[in-house]
Amino acid sequence: MDLRGKVALVTGASRGIGRATALLLGERGADVVVHYKTSEEAARGVAATIAASGRRAVAVRADLERPEEIDALFARVRETFGALDIFVANAAATAFRPFAALRPHHLARTYQANVFAFVQAAQAAMALMAGRRGRIVTVSSFPTARYLPDYALLASAKAAVETLTRYLAVEAAPLGVTVNGVSPGVVATESIGAYARGDDAAFVEAATAATPMGRLGQPEDIARVIAFLCSDDAAWIVGQTIVADGGLTLTGPYARPPADRP
Ligand SMILES: NC(=O)c1ccc[n+]([C@@H]2O[C@H](COP(=O)([O-])OP(=O)(O)OC[C@H]3O[C@@H](n4cnc5c(N)ncnc54)[C@H](OP(=O)(O)O)[C@@H]3O)[C@@H](O)[C@H]2O)c1
């Protein structure tokens, strides 16, 4: 778990799971590129916290909907650190719509920000990992396989990234780079508001009731899995998307044994 001397890039590190991941990788010794799109102050705060512990950290802006900004992000990584050891593809963006309301521009933007951007970024990351034991970690989501209202588009993009994770993993393994993913259940972040469709309390109650562990995930629950996948201990894991969801995707109508069972 010692990441001293490693350089990590975490997308969407201004808040939520990405923020917790950037902080944990920094705590474990990595220098960190804290990527953000709009939350500049928050991203600078994350970078400052990491830098305060003696690591190098920079906040870098890029809109993943713009390929030229993705190029500029990796050019900045090269200029600042010269190479890359860890790339965490965490940022996500979509339009939450029922299937019938999906329009071509919703598909184009969501696939650009989540799928095209991942391919472009992973290619750039691989180039910066040449000759190093690199780690790429993708962040998926439980609705790839379970229905969540208005989530069809992002779920399908995440499913594509899970498949790309497996394909890249096979091609990257001989080069010494492992590629894996993590698939969280419901995690207590600001984006819960988007899933909750106007009633956060009802959503939190339903998600908690559906999770055998009896609580929502915290960003740190997911960050620890990502940090593990970035460590030497995970060197033999190739192309897997690890489910870290407190049991959410195992359950049907009952998340716990009914009360009348011993
Ligand atoms: N929260 C959950 O319950 C949950 C569950 C399963 C999976 N996940 C996945 O976990 C990851 C993190 O989720 P989260 O809830 O912590 O945060 P989130 O709200 O899904 O993502 C926020 C991050 O993505 C960045 N971002 C958004 N649009 C962008 C764009 N066009 N270009 C570049 N960056 C962009 C944001 O940057 P700015 O703030 O700077 O704009 C922010 O840092 C996502 O992939 C999400 O799908 C979350």
The ligand as a Gaussian input file, in Angstrom:
#p B3LYP/6-31G(d) Opt

LIG

0 1
 N      -22.491000       8.546000      -5.770000
 C      -22.935000       7.354000      -6.025000
 O      -23.900000       6.852000      -5.428000
 C      -22.273000       6.514000      -7.092000
 C      -22.670000       5.195000      -7.222000
 C      -22.082000       4.396000      -8.177000
 C      -21.096000       4.922000      -9.000000
 N      -20.726000       6.217000      -8.875000
 C      -19.701000       6.722000      -9.775000
 O      -18.608000       7.202000      -9.023000
 C      -17.990000       8.282000      -9.706000
 C      -17.935000       9.494000      -8.802000
 O      -19.240000       9.791000      -8.397000
 P      -19.528000      10.936000      -7.316000
 O      -20.916000      10.706000      -6.864000
 O      -18.436000      10.970000      -6.341000
 O      -19.428000      12.270000      -8.154000
 P      -20.180000      12.715000      -9.520000
 O      -21.105000      13.783000      -9.164000
 O      -20.742000      11.588000     -10.268000
 O      -18.943000      13.238000     -10.375000
 C      -18.409000      14.385000     -10.011000
 C      -17.059000      14.617000     -10.640000
 O      -17.045000      14.489000     -12.081000
 C      -16.566000      15.726000     -12.617000
 N      -17.196000      15.985000     -13.925000
 C      -18.513000      16.054000     -14.211000
 N      -18.691000      16.341000     -15.530000
 C      -17.456000      16.456000     -16.073000
 C      -16.954000      16.740000     -17.365000
 N      -17.767000      16.961000     -18.404000
 N      -15.623000      16.792000     -17.542000
 C      -14.787000      16.586000     -16.514000
 N      -15.182000      16.302000     -15.274000
 C      -16.498000      16.243000     -15.046000
 C      -16.958000      16.772000     -11.587000
 O      -16.088000      17.876000     -11.687000
 P      -16.538000      19.361000     -11.200000
 O      -17.263000      19.213000      -9.892000
 O      -15.248000      20.065000     -11.052000
 O      -17.397000      19.900000     -12.295000
 C      -16.753000      16.021000     -10.276000
 O      -15.426000      16.095000      -9.836000
 C      -18.819000       8.510000     -10.970000
 O      -18.232000       7.787000     -12.032000
 C      -20.154000       7.902000     -10.616000
 O      -20.885000       7.474000     -11.748000
 C      -21.284000       7.029000      -7.928000

